[in-house]
Amino acid sequence: MTYMDTPYLTSYRHSRTWLGTLLHCMTIWQERQALARMEAHDLEDLGLSAKDAAAEAGRSFWDLPSNR
């Protein structure tokens, strides 16, 4: 299991200010870095392949998902 270094960033609902957007980008980047460090059996538990995880982890920090 992966440990998040700054869990307070993931639980905070960011506002639509420049600071909120910056914090949101940092949170997404941290999540992608954690995903990149996960082992194959952990990814399997999430229903992801190593290829899917690598593709997501390789996205730029400003390439934000539309559902968040």
Residue, then its C-alpha position, 0 to 999 in steps of 0.5 A: m500500500t502506498y503512503m501519501d505524504t500530504p493527505y491534507l491536500t487530497s481532502y481539501r476541496h479546492s476553490r477556483t482561485w489561482l492558489g486553489t488551482l495550484l494546490h489541485c495540480m499539486t495534489i494530482w501530481q502527488e497522486r500520479q507519483a504515488l501511482a507510479r511507485m505502486e507494485a503490480h499486485d497493488l495496481e491489480d487490486l485497483g483494477l489497473s494494469a502496469k501499462d495503464a498506471a504508467a500512462e496515467a503517471g506520465r501525464s503532465f501535472w496540468d493535464l487534469p482529469s475532467n471529473r475532479 
